[in-house]
Amino acid sequence: MPTVQFLGYQLKTAQPLQNKNRYLGYNNPAIDIETRCRIFADAALASSRHTSISPLATKIFVAPEFFFRGGSGGAYTLEQIASINAILDNYLAHPSFRNWIFFLGTAVGALPGQSGNESEIFNVALVRKGGVRVANGLERDTTLSQSKEDAVLIYKEYISEIDFLGENYGKLAQFHQGIRGKQAVLQGQTTLLKQVAGSRPGGNPDEAFRRTRQGLPAVSPLSDPSSEQSRSGLGGGSIFEMGGLRFVTEICLDHRYNRALDANPPNIDIHIVISCGMQPQYAITRSGGYLFSVDGFEFDPFNKVYLFKSQNRQVTPLKMGRYILMTDPKNWVHYKQDGKALFANGRGAVSISPPQPLH
């Protein structure tokens, strides 16, 4: 019987509020990305060496939203995001990771909007196989993988009031509906944030939340639910296949707005929720499938990593088994510092589940 093993890399990716104009990270985006890749690689390496790792199980390794925050300015360029897999090829393409699937958290990028004071936000979950090189090279900076079998990306549709710094940080009504709504600080300047092209309109989050509790769609239903199927790996859809498994993946507020539930995909083996300030609300898997979620709002590896099993329409919570403290310098191989210049509480911990059967 095939088995899967879940690993949650849990660390605080939410921003401290002492400075509302500067994000944790380095001013040089290239150094920022390189350092975060090295920290990620150390967590993967320490996990692969842990005695609880099953050599036969498919390992599902998940980091939280905003792992690649965007440097001190809060957003990378798309070309810089494209470099992440190329850098991680140096670490994750090793044959020891051949039976691993990595969810790299999310990376935040921005493009100039139609006016000079607008930015179109790209908050994308990057997913890739281990044991193979997935990047084609920086000369084709919009191509992130060799094929849809190797790496995919998923766009986050909705922007939350806790996603970006600014005067309306954490203020739901003011951020979404106020006179200066959906304005936040990027690159040290206040800018109007626009959802990624192709997203459903977010509307009023309070109204959307009320509708979901009444069994109604949070926002306009998908006119074509098949658009969530990622065929090329680059389309941003939430449904894809990798390593012989069928996944649906949601990023934080998309989960609250029932993005996967509205698409209603069949035969999902694993439902992944990557978040920073969100608990799982529902699971949409086949009987015998799993929901796995890692949240980065606080550093709390015992309570911010969630694993559930779906069986005959019942969802049962499962306990994670072992933990690796990445704050321990003995686990620092590729990067020798505590990481607090990038993450408020340092390098966090990895939670490891026992191997789980896939019926």
Buried (B, 14 or more C-beta within 10 A) or exposed (E): EBEBBBBBBBBBBBBEEEEBBBBBBBEEBEEBBBBBBBBBBBBBBBBBEEEBBBEEBBBBBBBBBBBBBBBBBBBBBBEBBBBBBBBBBBBBBBEEBEBBBBBBBBBBBBBEBEEEEBBBBBBBBBBBBBEBBBBBEEEEBEBBBBEBBBBBBBBBBBBBBBBBBBBBBEBBEBBBEBEEBBBBBBBEEBBBBBBBEEBBEBBBBEEBEEBBEEEEBBBEEBEEEEBBBBEEBBBBBBBBBBBEBBBBBBBBBBBBBBBBBBBEBEEBBBBBBBBBBBBBBBBBBBEBBBBBBBBBBBBBBEEBBBBBBBBEEEBEEBEBEBBBBBBEEEBBEBBEBBBEEBBBBBBBBBBBBBBBEBE
